[in-house]
């Protein structure tokens, strides 16, 4: 039996850049902790996105130069940020009113598992002794209009993150609209998972082999050169 080849795929910055292209101009966006934070570095030229920070800032700017950090100006991941001209500060409770009131257009989150129906598990493995880290994710998946997930296609040990049914505690049901991984872009539809883009050097077969649920190629499947 021949050994499966390991596709190179997109790097993490390339994944974030690929996702950033799909965020509409003028969107109010919340970025999850970790890899999703990288999306802010790749806003296409001529496009304006307003970043919402759940601990009370609308109008987050880029990370400050080293040595110029303000300890009182941080994002939800406790990383130093800046504020753009016209930014607004508000109470933590008001921030969640914005989320729960469907005033945020799009959110980018990481994932431990995503089901073929768009269920998301991203806060705990459910194992005894595991440290839960739900943060505001449950509110975000319930209140934000569009949910994009940015994640590696498999775990470090090669287990699929995209599965038929999540085995970890859920963050939300039927909430994920699109998945961006190092191998491809997948649209979550009523008819199942549809692969719309492949990373350079990645084949559809390699994607299916590393996905724990059936996927189908989109009608305009394209592989960037």
C-alpha positions in Angstrom: 0.0 0.0 0.0 1.4 3.4 -1.0 1.9 6.0 1.8 -0.2 9.1 1.6 1.7 12.2 0.4 1.6 15.1 2.8 0.4 18.3 1.0 2.2 21.5 1.7 -0.8 23.8 1.5 -1.0 27.4 2.8 1.1 28.7 5.6 -0.8 30.3 8.5 -0.2 33.9 7.2 -1.4 32.7 3.8 -4.5 31.2 5.3 -5.3 34.5 7.0 -4.6 36.5 3.8 -6.9 34.2 1.9 -9.7 34.7 4.4 -9.3 38.5 4.5 -10.1 38.8 0.8 -13.6 37.4 1.5 -14.6 40.0 4.1 -16.8 42.7 2.5 -15.7 46.3 2.6 -17.2 48.3 5.5 -17.8 45.2 7.7 -17.8 45.3 11.5 -15.6 42.3 12.4 -14.7 40.4 15.6 -11.5 38.4 15.5 -11.1 35.4 17.8 -8.0 34.8 19.8 -5.0 33.1 18.2 -4.7 32.6 14.4 -7.8 34.7 13.6 -6.0 37.7 14.9 -3.6 37.5 11.9 -6.5 38.4 9.6 -6.1 42.1 10.6 -2.7 42.2 9.0 -4.1 41.4 5.5 -6.9 43.8 4.7 -6.9 44.3 1.0 -5.8 47.8 -0.2 -8.7 50.2 -0.5 -11.0 48.2 1.9 -12.0 49.4 5.3 -12.9 47.0 8.1 -13.9 48.1 11.6 -12.7 45.7 14.3 -14.7 45.0 17.4 -13.0 43.9 20.6 -15.3 42.2 23.0 -13.7 43.7 26.1 -14.9 47.2 25.0 -13.4 48.7 21.8 -14.8 49.4 18.4 -12.1 50.5 16.0 -9.1 48.4 16.9 -5.9 49.3 15.1 -2.7 47.3 14.5 -0.3 46.1 17.2 1.9 48.9 18.5 5.7 48.9 17.9 7.7 47.2 20.6 8.2 49.5 23.6 5.1 51.6 22.8 2.5 49.3 24.2 -0.3 50.8 26.4 -1.1 48.2 29.2 -4.6 49.6 29.3 -5.2 49.1 25.6 -5.5 45.3 24.9 -7.6 42.9 22.9 -9.6 40.0 24.3 -6.4 37.8 24.1 -4.6 40.4 26.3 -2.3 41.5 23.5 -1.5 45.1 23.1 -3.3 46.9 20.3 -3.9 50.4 19.1 -7.1 52.4 18.3 -7.8 54.0 15.0 -9.1 57.6 14.7 -12.8 57.7 15.7 -12.5 54.5 17.8 -15.0 54.1 20.7 -14.6 52.6 24.1 -17.5 51.2 26.1 -18.4 48.9 29.0 -17.9 45.2 28.6 -21.7 44.7 29.0 -22.4 47.1 26.1 -19.9 45.2 23.9 -22.0 42.0 24.4 -25.2 43.9 23.7 -23.6 44.7 20.3 -22.9 41.0 19.7 -26.2 39.7 21.0 -28.1 42.4 19.1 -26.7 41.2 15.8 -24.8 44.4 15.2 -21.5 42.7 14.2 -21.3 41.5 10.6 -18.7 38.8 10.7 -16.6 36.9 13.2 -13.5 34.8 12.6 -12.9 32.0 15.1 -10.6 29.0 15.6 -11.8 25.5 16.0 -11.1 22.1 17.6 -13.9 20.5 15.5 -16.4 21.5 12.9 -19.3 19.2 11.9 -20.6 18.7 8.4 -23.7 20.6 9.5 -21.7 23.6 10.7 -21.6 22.8 14.4 -18.6 24.3 16.1 -16.5 23.0 19.1 -13.7 25.4 20.1 -13.6 25.8 23.8 -13.0 22.4 25.5 -12.1 18.8 24.6 -14.4 17.7 27.4 -11.6 15.6 29.0 -11.2 15.5 32.8 -8.9 18.3 33.9 -9.1 20.2 30.6 -9.1 23.9 31.1 -12.3 25.4 29.6 -11.7 28.6 27.5 -15.1 29.6 26.1 -14.7 33.3 26.4 -17.3 35.1 24.4 -17.5 32.5 21.6 -21.0 31.2 22.5 -22.3 34.7 22.3 -20.5 35.4 19.0 -21.8 32.3 17.2 -25.3 33.1 18.3 -25.3 36.8 17.6 -22.9 37.5 14.7 -24.4 37.4 11.2 -21.6 35.4 9.5 -19.1 33.0 11.1 -15.8 32.1 9.4 -13.5 29.5 10.9 -9.8 29.6 10.4 -8.0 26.4 11.4 -5.5 23.7 10.4 -7.2 21.0 8.5 -6.1 18.3 11.0 -4.7 18.1 14.5 -1.0 17.8 15.2 -1.4 14.0 15.2 -3.3 14.0 11.9 -6.8 13.6 13.1 -9.5 15.4 11.1 -10.9 18.5 12.6 -13.8 18.5 10.1 -16.0 15.6 11.1 -19.6 14.2 10.6 -20.4 14.9 14.2 -18.5 16.8 16.9 -17.3 14.7 19.9 -16.3 17.7 21.9 -18.7 20.0 23.8 -20.3 22.4 21.3 -19.9 26.1 21.2 -22.9 26.4 18.8 -25.0 24.4 16.4 -25.4 25.1 12.7 -23.4 28.3 13.1 -20.4 28.0 10.7 -20.7 29.5 7.2 -17.3 28.9 5.8 -14.1 27.0 6.8 -10.6 28.1 5.9 -7.8 25.6 6.4 -4.2 25.1 5.2 -5.5 22.9 2.4 -8.7 24.5 1.1 -11.8 26.7 1.6 -15.0 24.9 2.4 -18.5 26.3 2.2 -21.0 24.8 4.7 -24.3 24.4 2.8 -27.7 22.7 3.3 -26.4 20.0 0.9 -23.2 19.4 2.8 -19.6 20.6 2.7 -18.5 22.1 -0.7 -14.8 22.7 -1.4 -14.6 26.0 -3.3 -10.8 26.6 -3.3 -7.7 24.4 -3.1 -4.3 25.6 -1.8 -1.5 25.4 -4.4 -0.2 21.8 -4.8 -3.2 20.3 -3.0 -5.6 18.0 -4.7 -9.3 17.3 -4.0 -8.4 13.7 -3.1 -5.9 14.9 -0.5 -8.6 17.1 1.1 -11.1 14.2 1.2 -8.5 11.8 2.7 -8.0 14.3 5.6 -11.6 15.2 6.2 -13.8 13.1 8.5 -16.9 13.9 6.6 -17.9 13.7 2.9 -16.9 16.8 0.8 -17.9 17.7 -2.8 -16.1 19.9 -5.2 -17.7 23.2 -6.0 -18.7 23.9 -9.6 -16.0 26.5 -10.0 -13.3 24.8 -8.0 -10.0 26.5 -8.7 -6.4 26.0 -7.6 -4.4 29.2 -7.4 -1.1 29.2 -9.4 
